[in-house]
């Protein structure tokens, strides 16, 4: 059985490039379309201008929100201004929530405006806010047993409850490791581990599943939930969805969450004024994918570009996935300018509902079996501002030779750092290419170099326009446009033969090939599951 491996495309290009072609020239084959695409993408990029509108003016694009629909409409207008056919295609409905101002202020034992924001889909506080005592879950020793938890829970009504573990330090481990000797660093790590273990012990003594704790507190009448999901970097939190429906829910910064925890634990009676202004529409609202196309001359054959448009809403949705959105938008602009009459039709899908489980792309794939059947290749990008450095072929055994052949015809400065996953394995990436891979359509995930994505921008309050590097986005858009061109022109069709799943070393059993999920067409449908 062949093993998955990463191979540098540079070696492949050297083997496949035409004789006499010099690696590193702008156009190794002399193809005038390649030259036009390269010049348009690298010398006349519109990426930063487009991104500024999407990320600064429209901003975060929570699924179902007015901003999500505004982004759909902006894409539609932009494509039509370029002479590209586009439409907003409704696939269902979703809860329609609008964020307003939110604020937490410590009012006792001293005054401090706390760094905090309400979670997506949080309930609102009463007009003018609420002022309440802040309480913390008792320790396992204080609880002794589940009846102790019940007694404590009876006093939660009207309180703001600290409902997650507090970090002993909000200094990143990497910074501690840089400055401390080994013993000091190991002690700092041990303190983190101990805090997490003590929190788990409290929940175990209370006989509460951590996922159920927010609902338990809501039923007990808590005035609000205060949590922290530190992202392990300076000043950065993961801020996603409220886990309750009628109680205001806030993420509090690591530093201020620690402050409240210490005050409560030491009997210093913290009291906080909380304001959460939000509007949840009475009925669900339509949700859309924006689909654009450059019509080809060959019927029923397609190349597709793919990125999700929706985002979480505490930052600006910049690197997740504004960068993917702009990469695909800019690639289509480049193609319309440099390659307006493709052999295969070139489509782009700007999906909503990805953050809720690849809903928009799954619905599209289910609704358009003709496109799935005729798909030559799909190129999906969804992880930040970095240069595309890996093409994941997802178990299509003949895909890597096709990709290498296409890349051998591209300028080497675009491909020199790209590796191919050969032959890859069918697996769940939790991104929109999954909706096509599970139907045995060759969909490829273009992964990017990290640029501190995991700690600093993915789902965080710091995912904003300034974190985008437009030299890299410009390169990515040009590369994607060239992929689309080569895939559209190739006389050969990418085969759909999939790799036999290898053995999972942890279980000794073959890896499970992901199956297609049925996309829920409404938020209400997810609650009935």
SVG drawing of the C-alpha trace seen along z (x, -y; Angstrom):
<svg xmlns="http://www.w3.org/2000/svg" viewBox="-41 -53 59 57">
<polyline fill="none" stroke="black" stroke-width="0.4" points="0.0,0.0 1.3,-3.4 1.8,-5.9 0.8,-9.5 3.7,-11.8 4.5,-15.4 6.6,-16.1 8.1,-19.4 6.7,-20.6 10.1,-22.0 11.4,-18.5 8.3,-17.6 8.5,-20.8 12.1,-20.1 11.1,-16.7 8.0,-17.9 9.1,-21.2 9.7,-21.4 13.3,-21.0 15.1,-24.3 12.6,-26.0 14.5,-27.8 13.0,-27.2 12.3,-30.5 11.3,-32.4 7.9,-34.1 6.5,-31.8 8.3,-28.4 6.2,-27.3 5.7,-30.7 1.9,-30.3 0.5,-33.8 -2.6,-33.1 -0.3,-32.1 1.6,-35.4 -1.6,-37.5 -2.9,-35.8 0.4,-36.3 0.7,-40.0 -2.9,-40.7 -2.6,-39.0 0.8,-40.0 1.1,-43.5 -2.5,-44.8 -3.9,-43.1 -7.1,-44.5 -7.0,-42.3 -6.3,-44.9 -9.0,-47.3 -11.6,-44.5 -10.6,-43.2 -11.0,-46.7 -14.6,-46.8 -15.4,-43.3 -13.5,-43.4 -13.8,-47.0 -17.0,-48.2 -19.2,-45.1 -17.2,-43.5 -17.9,-40.1 -20.5,-37.9 -22.3,-35.7 -24.5,-33.2 -28.0,-34.5 -27.1,-38.1 -27.8,-41.2 -24.0,-41.6 -23.9,-38.1 -26.6,-39.1 -24.9,-42.5 -21.7,-40.5 -23.7,-38.4 -25.2,-41.5 -21.8,-43.2 -20.3,-40.1 -23.2,-40.1 -22.7,-43.8 -18.9,-43.4 -19.2,-40.4 -21.8,-42.1 -19.5,-45.2 -16.9,-43.0 -19.3,-41.4 -19.4,-38.1 -22.7,-36.3 -23.6,-35.8 -26.5,-35.0 -27.4,-34.6 -28.8,-31.2 -31.0,-30.6 -30.5,-27.2 -32.5,-27.6 -33.1,-29.9 -31.2,-30.7 -31.6,-32.6 -31.2,-36.3 -29.1,-38.0 -27.7,-41.5 -25.0,-42.5 -25.2,-45.8 -22.9,-47.4 -21.9,-45.2 -19.9,-46.2 -18.9,-44.8 -17.8,-47.2 -16.4,-46.1 -18.1,-48.4 -16.9,-46.8 -14.4,-46.5 -13.0,-49.0 -14.0,-50.4 -12.6,-49.0 -14.0,-48.7 -13.4,-45.1 -12.3,-43.8 -15.3,-41.6 -17.7,-41.0 -21.0,-39.0 -21.0,-35.8 -22.7,-35.4 -26.5,-34.8 -26.3,-35.9 -29.5,-37.1 -29.8,-40.7 -29.7,-42.2 -32.7,-44.2 -32.6,-47.8 -29.9,-49.7 -28.2,-46.5 -27.9,-44.6 -25.7,-45.0 -25.0,-41.8 -22.6,-39.9 -20.0,-37.6 -19.7,-34.1 -17.5,-31.1 -18.1,-27.4 -17.0,-25.9 -14.0,-23.6 -14.4,-19.9 -13.4,-20.0 -16.1,-22.6 -18.7,-20.7 -17.9,-17.3 -20.7,-15.7 -23.5,-16.5 -25.9,-17.7 -23.3,-20.4 -23.6,-21.5 -27.3,-21.6 -27.1,-23.9 -24.7,-26.2 -26.9,-26.3 -29.9,-27.4 -28.1,-30.7 -27.1,-31.4 -30.3,-33.2 -29.6,-36.9 -25.8,-36.4 -23.2,-36.6 -21.5,-33.2 -17.8,-32.5 -18.4,-29.4 -14.9,-28.3 -11.4,-27.7 -9.2,-30.7 -5.6,-30.7 -3.0,-31.3 -1.1,-33.5 -2.1,-35.0 1.5,-35.2 2.0,-32.8 4.0,-29.6 6.4,-30.5 7.2,-33.8 7.7,-32.1 9.9,-29.5 12.0,-32.2 12.7,-34.0 12.7,-31.4 15.0,-28.6 13.8,-25.0 12.6,-24.7 10.6,-27.9 9.1,-27.1 8.1,-23.6 6.5,-25.1 4.4,-27.5 3.2,-24.6 2.4,-22.6 0.3,-25.5 -1.8,-25.6 -2.3,-21.8 -3.3,-22.1 -5.8,-24.8 -7.4,-22.8 -7.4,-19.6 -9.1,-21.5 -11.8,-22.8 -12.5,-19.3 -12.5,-18.0 -15.2,-20.5 -17.4,-19.5 -16.9,-15.8 -17.9,-16.4 -21.0,-18.3 -21.7,-15.4 -22.0,-18.0 -20.8,-17.5 -18.8,-20.6 -21.0,-21.0 -24.2,-21.0 -23.0,-23.6 -24.2,-26.7 -27.7,-25.2 -27.8,-24.2 -26.8,-27.7 -29.4,-29.2 -32.2,-27.0 -31.0,-28.1 -31.8,-31.8 -28.2,-33.2 -28.3,-36.8 -25.5,-36.1 -22.6,-33.8 -19.0,-34.9 -16.5,-32.7 -13.0,-32.8 -11.6,-30.8 -8.0,-31.9 -6.3,-31.3 -2.8,-31.0 -1.5,-34.3 -1.2,-37.9 -4.7,-39.4 -6.4,-36.8 -9.6,-34.8 -11.7,-32.4 -15.1,-34.0 -17.8,-32.0 -21.4,-31.1 -23.4,-31.4 -24.3,-28.0 -27.5,-29.3 -30.6,-30.9 -32.2,-33.3 -29.3,-34.3 -26.7,-36.9 -23.3,-35.3 -20.0,-37.1 -16.4,-36.2 -14.1,-38.1 -10.5,-38.5 -8.0,-36.1 -6.6,-38.9 -9.9,-40.3 -11.4,-36.8 -8.5,-36.0 -9.1,-39.2 -12.8,-38.4 -11.9,-34.8 -9.3,-35.9 -11.7,-38.5 -14.4,-35.9 -12.1,-33.1 -10.7,-35.4 -14.1,-36.6 -13.7,-40.2 -17.2,-40.2 -16.8,-41.4 -19.8,-43.2 -20.2,-43.9 -22.6,-46.0 -23.3,-44.1 -24.9,-45.5 -25.6,-43.3 -27.6,-45.0 -28.6,-42.4 -31.6,-41.7 -32.8,-38.2 -35.4,-38.4 -38.7,-36.7 -38.4,-34.5 -35.5,-32.9 -34.2,-34.8 -33.0,-33.5 -29.4,-32.4 -27.6,-32.3 -24.5,-31.1 -23.2,-33.5 -22.4,-31.6 -20.6,-33.2 -19.6,-31.6 -17.6,-32.2 -19.3,-30.1 -17.2,-27.5 -17.4,-26.1 -17.6,-22.4 -21.1,-21.5 -21.5,-20.0 -17.8,-20.2 -16.7,-22.4 -13.8,-23.8 -14.8,-25.4 -13.3,-27.8 -14.4,-27.6 -14.3,-29.6 -16.7,-30.4 -18.0,-33.9 -19.5,-33.6 -17.5,-34.2 -17.7,-34.5 -18.3,-38.1 -16.0,-39.2 -13.3,-40.3 -13.7,-41.1 -13.7,-37.6 -10.4,-38.6 -8.3,-35.4 -11.2,-33.1 -12.2,-33.4 -12.1,-36.8 -8.7,-35.9 -10.2,-32.9 -13.1,-35.0 -10.9,-37.6 -8.5,-35.0 -11.4,-33.5 -13.0,-36.8 -9.7,-38.2 -9.0,-35.0 -12.3,-35.3 -11.5,-38.9 -8.1,-37.9 -9.7,-35.0 -12.4,-37.3 -9.6,-39.7 -7.1,-37.2 -9.1,-34.1 -12.7,-35.1 -13.6,-32.1 -12.6,-28.9 -12.9,-25.4 -14.7,-24.2 -17.1,-26.5 -15.4,-28.1 -17.6,-28.5 -17.0,-30.0 -18.9,-29.2 -18.9,-31.8 -20.6,-29.7 -22.4,-30.7 -23.0,-28.3 -19.5,-26.9 -18.9,-27.8 -22.2,-25.9 -21.0,-22.7 -20.3,-23.2 -24.0,-23.8 -24.1,-26.0 -21.6,-24.0 -23.3,-20.7 -26.6,-22.1 -25.2,-23.2 -23.6,-19.9 -26.9,-18.1 -28.9,-20.5 -26.5,-20.4 -25.6,-16.7 -25.0,-17.7 -22.1,-20.0 -20.7,-17.4 -20.8,-14.8 -19.1,-17.1 -16.5,-18.5 -12.9,-18.4 -11.5,-20.0 -12.5,-22.2 -9.9,-24.4 -10.9,-25.4 -8.9,-27.8 -9.8,-28.4 -7.0,-28.9 -5.5,-32.3 -3.3,-34.8 -0.2,-32.7 1.2,-31.6 -0.4,-28.4 2.1,-25.7 0.3,-22.4 -2.3,-20.9 -4.2,-18.2 -5.3,-15.6 -7.6,-13.9 -7.1,-10.3 -7.6,-10.8 -4.8,-8.5 -4.3,-10.2 -4.8,-13.8 -1.2,-14.5 0.2,-13.8 -2.5,-16.1 -1.7,-18.9 2.0,-18.5 1.5,-18.7 -0.5,-21.9 2.0,-23.4 4.9,-22.6 3.4,-25.1 3.2,-27.9 5.8,-30.5 8.2,-29.0 8.0,-31.9 4.3,-30.8 5.0,-27.1 8.4,-26.9 7.2,-26.4 4.1,-24.2 4.1,-20.6 1.6,-18.0 0.0,-15.5 0.6,-12.3 -1.8,-10.5 -3.4,-11.8 -6.3,-10.2 -10.0,-10.8 -10.6,-12.6 -12.8,-15.3 -11.1,-18.7 -14.1,-20.5 -14.1,-22.8 -16.2,-23.2 -14.2,-20.8 -15.5,-18.0 -19.0,-18.4 -17.6,-17.5 -14.9,-15.0 -17.5,-12.9 -19.3,-12.6 -16.1,-11.4 -15.7,-14.7 -12.0,-15.8 -11.9,-18.7 -8.6,-19.9 -7.8,-21.8 -5.2,-24.5 -3.6,-24.9 -1.6,-28.0 1.5,-28.6 0.5,-29.3 1.2,-33.0 0.1,-32.3 -3.4,-31.4 -4.2,-28.9 -3.3,-31.1 -3.9,-34.6 -6.6,-34.9 -8.6,-31.7 -12.1,-32.5 -10.6,-35.2 -11.2,-38.8 -8.0,-39.8 -9.0,-38.5 -9.0,-41.9 -7.9,-43.5 -4.4,-44.5 -3.5,-40.8 -3.7,-40.1 -0.5,-40.1 -1.5,-41.2 1.7,-40.1 0.7,-36.5 -3.0,-37.0 -2.0,-38.4 0.2,-35.4 -2.5,-33.0 -5.1,-34.6 -2.8,-34.4 -1.9,-30.7 -5.6,-29.8 -6.4,-31.6 -3.7,-29.5 -5.0,-26.3 -8.4,-27.1 -7.0,-27.9 -4.9,-24.7 -7.7,-22.5 -10.2,-24.1 -7.9,-23.5 -6.5,-20.1 -7.8,-17.6 -7.6,-14.8 -10.2,-14.4 -9.0,-14.0 -9.9,-10.4 -12.1,-9.7 -10.4,-6.6 -9.9,-6.8 -7.2,-5.4 -8.0,-2.3 -8.1,-3.7 -4.9,-3.0 -4.9,-1.5 -5.3,-3.8 -2.2,-3.1 -4.2,-4.0 -7.0,-1.4 -5.5,1.1 -8.6,0.7 -8.9,-1.0 -9.5,-4.7 -13.2,-5.6 -13.9,-7.4 -16.1,-10.4 -19.7,-10.2 -21.9,-13.0 -24.0,-14.7 -27.5,-15.9 -27.3,-19.7 -29.9,-21.2 -31.8,-23.8 -32.7,-25.8 -31.4,-26.5 -34.7,-25.0 -33.8,-21.7 -30.5,-21.5 -32.4,-21.7 -34.6,-18.7 -31.6,-16.4"/>
</svg>
